[in-house]
Amino acid sequence: MAEIDTRSIGIRIAHYRRMNGVSTDDLADATSGAVSRAVIANIESGRKADVSVVQLLALAAALGVPPVALLLPLEEPEALVTVRPNDDRRAIDTLDWISGTSSEGHQTPAGKNARAILMGVRGYYRSLQQLRKAQSRSRAWDDESAAHSDAEWNALARDVMSWSEDLEGKREFLETLGVGPLEAE
């Protein structure tokens, strides 16, 4: 049974720190002052009883790993993780729950709302990325217009229009959930 506790987080921090070949001093420097060398040493040794969210995020960023890699035993997806008393879940299921890709735990009104926002925002920014790719392709083609047929231009124009409409629909949906402002196209 794995715990999401400071000791296991400390073990993972030490593991990734060593994997990156950095000292506790180097890691502390990489957190831009958010976590001192002494605090890192205390977390890694299990002497520190708690890790703040700010510290966890700073350490994950400095190590170049997703924060969940410090929380969960990713190398043991079937390991049971205690998320609260009498609530043990497989690490892989806990990962899905934390990342919002699982519908488990999203049955309350707040959970449904949070999941809708999360999925909507992800979809919006994926569509924005696709629109920008199509727009970039269009600009590049402007420089070499003779190299593309009318059919190719028409297909590209349809792609730009389709992604624009998709984006607008997603923006309107997210606005109904109180999300905004969103990066514009």
Backbone bond lengths (Angstrom), bond angles and torsions (degrees), N, CA, C in turn:
res aa  C-N    CA-C-N  psi(-1)  N-CA   C-N-CA  omega(-1)  CA-C   N-CA-C  phi
1 M - - - 1.454 - - 1.528 108.05 -
2 A 1.303 116.00 124.96 1.463 121.36 178.69 1.524 109.23 -97.58
3 E 1.277 114.83 145.12 1.459 120.88 177.26 1.525 108.29 -110.62
4 I 1.308 115.76 147.85 1.461 119.37 169.61 1.526 104.51 -93.07
5 D 1.331 114.23 82.96 1.452 120.25 -176.76 1.523 109.75 -131.71
6 T 1.311 115.24 170.39 1.457 120.46 -176.65 1.525 111.57 -61.10
7 R 1.322 117.60 -37.22 1.469 120.35 -179.03 1.523 110.74 -61.81
8 S 1.328 117.22 -48.21 1.469 119.31 -179.17 1.530 110.74 -69.15
9 I 1.318 117.15 -34.92 1.470 120.20 175.60 1.528 109.32 -63.43
10 G 1.334 116.67 -42.28 1.461 121.27 178.67 1.513 112.50 -61.31
11 I 1.325 116.55 -40.77 1.470 120.82 178.10 1.525 109.98 -62.28
12 R 1.325 116.37 -42.03 1.472 119.95 -179.84 1.528 111.52 -68.97
13 I 1.326 117.51 -39.23 1.469 120.67 177.16 1.526 109.37 -59.93
14 A 1.333 116.47 -47.60 1.469 120.40 179.88 1.527 110.62 -61.48
15 H 1.318 116.74 -41.45 1.472 121.20 179.24 1.532 111.14 -59.34
16 Y 1.319 116.95 -51.29 1.470 120.38 -178.25 1.534 111.48 -70.33
17 R 1.319 117.27 -33.73 1.459 120.46 177.39 1.530 109.56 -62.33
18 R 1.327 116.28 -47.49 1.475 120.49 178.94 1.526 110.81 -64.69
19 M 1.326 116.26 -39.53 1.460 120.50 178.84 1.531 110.41 -59.71
20 N 1.334 116.02 -36.75 1.468 120.93 178.22 1.526 112.82 -81.36
21 G 1.337 116.27 -8.89 1.448 120.30 178.72 1.519 113.83 69.73
22 V 1.342 117.06 36.09 1.468 120.21 -179.32 1.527 110.27 -118.24
23 S 1.311 115.32 152.36 1.467 122.08 177.17 1.527 109.18 -84.22
24 T 1.325 115.86 170.85 1.466 119.29 175.22 1.525 110.27 -64.74
25 D 1.337 117.08 -34.06 1.473 120.09 176.04 1.522 110.80 -62.18
26 D 1.356 115.90 -46.42 1.469 120.27 179.59 1.527 110.95 -62.09
27 L 1.337 115.81 -41.81 1.462 119.57 179.98 1.525 110.44 -65.03
28 A 1.317 116.75 -42.76 1.472 120.42 177.94 1.522 110.12 -59.24
29 D 1.328 117.07 -44.52 1.471 120.60 177.96 1.527 110.88 -60.24
30 A 1.326 116.10 -39.40 1.468 120.87 -177.41 1.531 112.32 -69.70
31 T 1.336 117.61 -17.09 1.474 119.88 176.85 1.517 111.79 -84.86
32 S 1.326 117.27 1.98 1.472 122.73 179.22 1.530 112.40 57.07
33 G 1.313 116.10 36.98 1.460 120.15 176.30 1.513 115.10 89.71
34 A 1.317 118.27 -1.82 1.466 120.04 -179.09 1.528 112.07 -72.07
35 V 1.350 116.21 -29.21 1.464 120.31 -178.54 1.530 108.29 -139.28
36 S 1.318 116.54 126.24 1.467 120.23 -179.59 1.526 111.20 -80.65
37 R 1.330 114.99 165.64 1.457 120.58 177.57 1.520 110.34 -60.55
38 A 1.335 117.05 -42.33 1.464 121.33 -179.34 1.525 111.29 -62.45
39 V 1.322 116.78 -41.54 1.468 120.24 179.06 1.525 109.86 -65.52
40 I 1.332 117.26 -42.53 1.472 120.16 177.69 1.523 110.08 -59.61
41 A 1.317 116.78 -46.23 1.467 120.51 179.01 1.527 110.94 -60.38
42 N 1.325 116.88 -40.40 1.469 120.24 179.28 1.525 112.09 -69.67
43 I 1.321 117.96 -35.35 1.461 120.41 176.58 1.525 109.30 -67.25
44 E 1.335 115.98 -47.62 1.462 119.96 -177.94 1.527 112.21 -61.78
45 S 1.310 117.70 -35.28 1.468 121.16 -178.03 1.525 112.65 -85.16
46 G 1.328 117.17 -10.43 1.458 120.54 -178.20 1.511 113.91 86.17
47 R 1.332 117.74 5.07 1.473 120.31 179.37 1.526 112.28 -75.71
48 K 1.325 116.87 -25.55 1.472 120.19 178.74 1.524 107.97 -88.40
49 A 1.318 116.31 127.55 1.460 121.15 -173.19 1.522 114.41 -81.42
50 D 1.323 117.56 -18.80 1.461 118.47 -178.56 1.523 110.20 -147.65
51 V 1.325 114.02 154.84 1.467 121.82 177.36 1.518 106.16 -126.48
52 S 1.324 116.53 126.62 1.466 118.83 179.61 1.528 110.14 -74.89
53 V 1.295 115.29 162.17 1.465 120.46 177.07 1.528 110.07 -61.02
54 V 1.325 117.04 -41.79 1.469 121.02 179.15 1.525 110.01 -60.31
55 Q 1.332 116.90 -44.21 1.464 120.35 179.06 1.532 111.01 -64.13
56 L 1.329 116.42 -44.49 1.464 120.69 179.95 1.533 110.78 -59.60
57 L 1.315 116.32 -45.90 1.475 119.94 -179.21 1.522 111.07 -66.99
58 A 1.325 117.32 -41.14 1.467 120.66 179.32 1.525 110.89 -63.73
59 L 1.318 116.93 -42.28 1.464 120.61 179.82 1.525 110.76 -66.97
60 A 1.324 117.06 -42.72 1.467 119.99 178.84 1.526 110.41 -61.80
61 A 1.333 116.65 -44.43 1.469 120.01 179.12 1.521 110.90 -62.90
62 A 1.318 116.98 -43.36 1.466 120.90 -179.33 1.528 111.70 -66.15
63 L 1.318 116.87 -32.75 1.462 120.86 178.85 1.530 112.32 -83.59
64 G 1.330 116.24 -14.54 1.460 120.04 -179.15 1.519 112.64 74.13
65 V 1.335 116.56 33.05 1.469 121.09 178.67 1.518 108.85 -125.00
66 P 1.323 118.00 154.78 1.463 118.65 174.40 1.534 109.35 -66.29
67 P 1.320 118.06 144.66 1.470 120.01 -179.02 1.535 113.56 -52.52
68 V 1.308 116.83 -34.26 1.462 119.79 -178.72 1.526 111.49 -63.58
69 A 1.330 117.76 -23.74 1.468 120.82 177.58 1.528 111.26 -66.40
70 L 1.325 117.35 -23.57 1.457 120.73 176.67 1.529 111.26 -86.65
71 L 1.319 116.72 -22.90 1.462 121.02 -177.86 1.521 113.85 -86.29
72 L 1.327 116.94 -38.68 1.466 121.15 -169.69 1.519 112.95 -118.69
73 P 1.338 116.84 153.09 1.460 120.69 174.37 1.537 109.80 -79.78
74 L 1.324 116.66 79.10 1.465 121.02 -175.46 1.520 112.24 -59.76
75 E 1.337 116.77 -28.62 1.459 120.83 -179.32 1.530 112.03 -75.82
76 E 1.317 117.25 -7.26 1.468 123.15 178.04 1.531 109.39 -128.37
77 P 1.338 118.08 72.73 1.470 120.39 -173.98 1.531 114.84 -60.87
78 E 1.323 118.03 -23.27 1.465 120.99 -179.61 1.532 112.70 -90.93
79 A 1.335 117.39 -7.83 1.467 120.21 -179.65 1.519 109.95 -61.37
80 L 1.310 115.94 140.89 1.459 120.00 177.11 1.519 109.19 -82.09
81 V 1.314 114.75 135.37 1.458 122.39 -178.78 1.529 107.39 -119.96
82 T 1.310 116.41 130.55 1.461 121.25 177.35 1.528 107.73 -86.44
83 V 1.337 115.89 114.77 1.464 119.39 179.71 1.534 111.31 -96.03
84 R 1.325 116.29 -19.50 1.465 124.30 173.03 1.524 105.74 -167.63
85 P 1.317 118.54 165.29 1.471 118.76 -178.66 1.532 111.64 -53.66
86 N 1.315 115.31 133.34 1.465 123.18 178.81 1.525 113.16 63.59
87 D 1.316 117.98 25.89 1.467 122.45 177.65 1.530 108.40 -137.35
88 D 1.325 114.54 83.77 1.455 121.15 178.77 1.527 109.16 -100.72
89 R 1.330 115.11 133.19 1.466 121.02 -178.61 1.523 108.75 -133.00
90 R 1.323 115.33 152.96 1.459 118.93 174.12 1.531 108.77 -63.60
91 A 1.315 116.19 147.75 1.470 120.37 -179.00 1.528 110.44 -56.72
92 I 1.324 118.07 -41.55 1.470 120.78 -178.77 1.531 110.89 -64.56
93 D 1.323 117.56 -37.93 1.463 120.40 177.80 1.530 110.87 -69.79
94 T 1.320 115.93 -36.25 1.460 120.48 177.47 1.523 110.15 -66.52
95 L 1.327 116.47 -40.29 1.467 121.10 176.05 1.528 110.55 -58.43
96 D 1.320 117.11 -47.50 1.468 120.72 178.92 1.526 111.26 -61.98
97 W 1.326 116.67 -40.31 1.466 120.91 179.14 1.527 110.94 -64.62
98 I 1.339 116.89 -46.41 1.465 120.51 -179.67 1.521 111.23 -62.75
99 S 1.330 116.98 -40.11 1.472 120.52 -176.81 1.524 112.47 -81.59
100 G 1.328 116.68 -7.33 1.463 120.08 178.15 1.512 114.23 79.72
101 T 1.335 117.98 13.55 1.463 119.92 -179.54 1.516 112.37 -91.02
102 S 1.324 117.34 -6.77 1.452 122.13 177.75 1.519 108.68 -104.99
103 S 1.318 116.71 142.95 1.462 118.88 177.23 1.526 110.92 -83.89
104 E 1.344 117.27 -9.64 1.458 121.04 178.09 1.527 110.06 -60.81
105 G 1.298 116.15 134.41 1.456 120.35 178.32 1.514 113.21 83.97
106 H 1.325 117.07 0.17 1.464 120.28 -178.93 1.533 110.20 -109.95
107 Q 1.321 116.27 34.28 1.454 119.72 -177.38 1.522 112.87 -92.76
108 T 1.301 118.29 -12.63 1.460 120.95 177.12 1.530 107.91 -80.01
109 P 1.327 118.27 160.80 1.468 118.83 175.93 1.532 112.34 -55.66
110 A 1.324 117.17 -42.08 1.465 120.18 179.31 1.527 110.42 -65.18
111 G 1.327 116.97 -41.72 1.456 121.05 179.38 1.517 112.24 -64.36
112 K 1.319 116.93 -42.06 1.468 121.01 178.05 1.524 110.72 -63.68
113 N 1.331 116.12 -42.24 1.462 120.67 179.34 1.530 110.63 -63.86
114 A 1.329 116.56 -46.99 1.466 120.17 -179.48 1.519 111.04 -61.76
115 R 1.320 117.18 -42.27 1.473 120.61 179.52 1.524 110.36 -65.71
116 A 1.332 118.07 -41.46 1.468 120.70 178.60 1.529 110.43 -61.90
117 I 1.318 117.00 -42.50 1.469 120.24 178.04 1.520 110.23 -63.95
118 L 1.319 116.71 -47.84 1.459 120.74 -179.00 1.530 111.57 -59.03
119 M 1.303 116.69 -49.37 1.463 120.12 -179.19 1.530 110.38 -66.98
120 G 1.334 116.94 -39.04 1.459 120.54 179.30 1.522 112.68 -64.75
121 V 1.328 116.56 -43.97 1.467 120.54 -179.96 1.529 110.21 -65.82
122 R 1.336 116.24 -42.91 1.475 118.84 176.85 1.521 110.51 -58.68
123 G 1.319 116.59 -47.04 1.464 120.98 -179.78 1.515 112.31 -62.65
124 Y 1.323 116.20 -40.16 1.462 120.77 179.79 1.526 110.46 -60.52
125 Y 1.315 116.66 -50.00 1.468 119.37 -176.53 1.525 112.82 -71.62
126 R 1.330 117.69 -27.62 1.476 119.21 172.60 1.528 109.80 -67.26
127 S 1.314 116.45 -43.14 1.463 120.05 178.12 1.524 110.91 -64.67
128 L 1.314 117.25 -40.24 1.465 121.15 177.78 1.529 109.88 -60.62
129 Q 1.304 116.64 -41.37 1.467 120.82 178.28 1.533 110.55 -62.84
130 Q 1.309 117.44 -42.84 1.471 121.18 179.27 1.530 110.90 -65.61
131 L 1.332 116.84 -41.17 1.460 120.49 177.92 1.524 110.27 -61.55
132 R 1.306 116.63 -45.74 1.470 119.90 -179.67 1.525 111.60 -62.91
133 K 1.321 117.39 -36.87 1.469 119.81 176.62 1.526 110.44 -63.05
134 A 1.334 115.96 -44.37 1.468 120.01 179.27 1.525 110.79 -64.77
135 Q 1.334 117.20 -41.33 1.463 120.26 178.09 1.526 111.36 -65.04
136 S 1.298 116.89 -39.25 1.468 121.45 178.44 1.524 110.23 -64.87
137 R 1.331 115.75 -42.15 1.464 120.17 177.33 1.525 110.06 -61.63
138 S 1.329 116.66 -39.69 1.465 121.14 178.83 1.524 111.15 -62.97
139 R 1.335 116.34 -44.83 1.473 120.02 178.44 1.530 111.22 -63.07
140 A 1.314 116.25 -40.33 1.473 119.62 178.88 1.525 110.53 -65.34
141 W 1.317 115.64 -38.61 1.470 119.29 179.76 1.523 111.22 -68.23
142 D 1.344 117.40 -30.35 1.468 119.97 177.75 1.525 110.85 -56.85
143 D 1.314 116.15 -35.35 1.469 120.96 -179.39 1.515 112.96 -74.04
144 E 1.323 116.32 -19.21 1.465 120.47 -177.90 1.529 110.57 -132.11
145 S 1.305 116.92 44.42 1.462 123.13 -170.89 1.527 113.95 -53.97
146 A 1.289 117.73 -33.53 1.466 119.68 -178.15 1.523 111.84 -68.50
147 A 1.311 117.84 -18.19 1.462 121.51 -175.52 1.527 113.24 -81.24
148 H 1.343 117.97 -4.54 1.462 119.64 -175.45 1.519 110.70 -128.82
149 S 1.322 114.32 140.35 1.463 120.69 -178.27 1.521 110.64 -77.93
150 D 1.333 115.42 166.58 1.464 120.30 176.04 1.526 110.79 -60.15
151 A 1.312 117.10 -37.66 1.472 120.84 179.96 1.531 110.37 -63.05
152 E 1.338 116.55 -40.56 1.467 120.17 178.41 1.530 110.79 -65.78
153 W 1.343 115.75 -42.59 1.461 119.71 178.35 1.531 110.81 -62.77
154 N 1.323 116.18 -42.40 1.466 120.10 179.88 1.531 111.09 -63.91
155 A 1.324 116.51 -40.60 1.464 120.28 178.90 1.535 110.38 -64.29
156 L 1.320 116.15 -41.67 1.460 120.12 178.57 1.529 110.68 -64.94
157 A 1.320 117.04 -42.11 1.466 120.82 178.52 1.531 110.36 -61.98
158 R 1.346 117.03 -40.00 1.467 120.65 176.91 1.539 110.59 -63.43
159 D 1.341 116.54 -39.73 1.470 119.99 178.38 1.527 110.82 -61.82
160 V 1.324 116.60 -46.65 1.467 120.67 179.93 1.526 109.71 -61.32
161 M 1.311 117.41 -45.25 1.467 121.06 179.97 1.527 111.04 -64.16
162 S 1.318 116.34 -42.72 1.460 120.62 -179.66 1.524 111.75 -63.01
163 W 1.329 117.31 -46.62 1.459 120.63 179.25 1.525 110.89 -66.18
164 S 1.326 117.77 -35.68 1.473 120.96 177.81 1.518 110.90 -64.00
165 E 1.324 116.27 -44.82 1.464 120.54 178.98 1.523 111.24 -66.00
166 D 1.323 116.36 -42.23 1.463 121.23 178.13 1.524 110.24 -59.61
167 L 1.318 115.59 -44.73 1.460 121.22 -179.59 1.526 111.04 -62.84
168 E 1.305 116.75 -43.51 1.462 120.48 -179.76 1.528 110.97 -63.32
169 G 1.323 117.24 -41.14 1.464 121.07 177.46 1.523 111.51 -62.44
170 K 1.315 115.80 -42.27 1.466 119.55 178.88 1.521 111.25 -68.17
171 R 1.333 116.95 -37.43 1.464 120.12 177.59 1.535 109.78 -62.44
172 E 1.321 117.53 -45.20 1.466 120.90 179.98 1.524 111.32 -62.25
173 F 1.338 116.38 -41.60 1.462 120.17 177.84 1.527 110.90 -61.64
174 L 1.319 116.49 -46.57 1.458 120.60 -178.71 1.524 111.39 -65.16
175 E 1.322 117.61 -35.43 1.466 120.37 176.87 1.523 111.32 -61.95
176 T 1.355 117.34 -34.70 1.467 119.82 177.51 1.523 111.52 -66.17
177 L 1.332 116.43 -22.36 1.468 121.67 178.35 1.529 111.65 -92.65
178 G 1.341 116.62 0.71 1.459 120.52 179.37 1.510 114.11 83.62
179 V 1.321 117.59 19.83 1.465 121.58 -179.18 1.512 109.73 -92.95
180 G 1.303 116.25 135.35 1.460 120.82 175.84 1.503 110.12 158.81
181 P 1.279 118.47 168.39 1.456 124.73 -6.05 1.534 110.79 -75.64
182 L 1.313 114.57 155.40 1.453 121.92 178.76 1.521 109.47 -107.61
183 E 1.324 115.43 150.45 1.461 119.77 176.29 1.520 108.19 -60.85
184 A 1.295 116.58 133.39 1.469 121.05 -175.95 1.514 110.93 -85.69
185 E 1.319 113.49 162.07 1.456 119.52 176.60 1.477 108.57 -74.13
